[in-house]
Amino acid sequence: MLGISDGLLLDEESFQVRYIFLDHKTHSLAYSFEEKCHVNIMKNRLEEMGLPTGPWLMELKKAVIREEQGDNLFRIWWREDGRVVDRWMPIEELRRRIMQVVPGQKIVYVTDALYSEVNAEKIVALARGADYLFIEAPFPKEDTERAALKCHLTTAQAGILAHRAGAVRVVPFHFSPKYAGMEEMLEWEVRSARSEGG
């Protein structure tokens, strides 16, 4: 694990958690959770090869994430009639025949942020290419002055940041109680600002 001063809070085998400090007239934090890759097992292919599911699949996923060499033999094991059955196969063959390895997902969470150029640059950098961006949008776009006083984003600002970051899906939240019952309108304003790009 690296020191938290570099923005990397946690570096595990299959994922990382990053953070940034934001200005909310006090420090607040935004986070990203990033899978290093996503490994899918095709169960129909397992069946075709006569291989059972079991704990060995989790170990295989870990080996693939670690990018172990394809010629390495991998132990497949299961219990059958009270005994352990072993089978050994090259990792590369297993990867090719029963796995689909795709880029991991990135999920970003942003709340309690004053809209400023410094905050905007940090948010865009953290959220760049996010699959899901959960971002606060407490105030509608017409309430920019109130949002600034409260050190929060408007719907338009949240949408513009999502657009600049190239986020695939945007989930606005943290709506002001003042707008209870108007959540759909607030969500629409975020989506609209995102699609127009500001």
Secondary structure in CASP SS format (residue, H / E / C, confidence):
PFRMAT SS
TARGET T0000
AUTHOR 0000-0000-0000
METHOD secondary structure of the structure
MODEL  1
M C 1.00
L C 1.00
G C 1.00
I H 1.00
S H 1.00
D H 1.00
G C 1.00
L E 1.00
L E 1.00
L E 1.00
D E 1.00
E C 1.00
E C 1.00
S C 1.00
F E 1.00
Q E 1.00
V E 1.00
R E 1.00
Y E 1.00
I E 1.00
F E 1.00
L E 1.00
D E 1.00
H C 1.00
K C 1.00
T C 1.00
H E 1.00
S E 1.00
L E 1.00
A E 1.00
Y E 1.00
S E 1.00
F E 1.00
E E 1.00
E E 1.00
K C 1.00
C E 1.00
H E 1.00
V E 1.00
N E 1.00
I E 1.00
M C 1.00
K H 1.00
N H 1.00
R H 1.00
L H 1.00
E H 1.00
E H 1.00
M C 1.00
G C 1.00
L C 1.00
P C 1.00
T C 1.00
G C 1.00
P H 1.00
W H 1.00
L H 1.00
M H 1.00
E H 1.00
L H 1.00
K H 1.00
K H 1.00
A H 1.00
V H 1.00
I H 1.00
R C 1.00
E C 1.00
E C 1.00
Q C 1.00
G C 1.00
D C 1.00
N C 1.00
L E 1.00
F E 1.00
R E 1.00
I E 1.00
W E 1.00
W E 1.00
R E 1.00
E E 1.00
D C 1.00
G C 1.00
R E 1.00
V E 1.00
V E 1.00
D E 1.00
R E 1.00
W E 1.00
M E 1.00
P E 1.00
I H 1.00
E H 1.00
E H 1.00
L H 1.00
R H 1.00
R H 1.00
R H 1.00
I H 1.00
M E 1.00
Q E 1.00
V E 1.00
V E 1.00
P E 1.00
G C 1.00
Q C 1.00
K E 1.00
I E 1.00
V E 1.00
Y E 1.00
V E 1.00
T C 1.00
D C 1.00
A C 1.00
L C 1.00
Y C 1.00
S C 1.00
E H 1.00
V H 1.00
N H 1.00
A H 1.00
E H 1.00
K H 1.00
I H 1.00
V H 1.00
A H 1.00
L H 1.00
A H 1.00
R C 1.00
G C 1.00
A C 1.00
D C 1.00
Y E 1.00
L E 1.00
F E 1.00
I E 1.00
E E 1.00
A C 1.00
P C 1.00
F E 1.00
P C 1.00
K H 1.00
E H 1.00
D H 1.00
T H 1.00
E H 1.00
R H 1.00
A H 1.00
A H 1.00
L H 1.00
K H 1.00
C C 1.00
H C 1.00
L C 1.00
T E 1.00
T H 1.00
A H 1.00
Q H 1.00
A H 1.00
G H 1.00
I H 1.00
L H 1.00
A H 1.00
H H 1.00
R H 1.00
A H 1.00
G C 1.00
A C 1.00
V C 1.00
R E 1.00
V E 1.00
V E 1.00
P E 1.00
F E 1.00
H C 1.00
F C 1.00
S C 1.00
P H 1.00
K H 1.00
Y H 1.00
A C 1.00
G C 1.00
M C 1.00
E H 1.00
E H 1.00
M H 1.00
L H 1.00
E H 1.00
W H 1.00
E H 1.00
V H 1.00
R H 1.00
S H 1.00
A H 1.00
R H 1.00
S H 1.00
E H 1.00
G C 1.00
G C 1.00
END
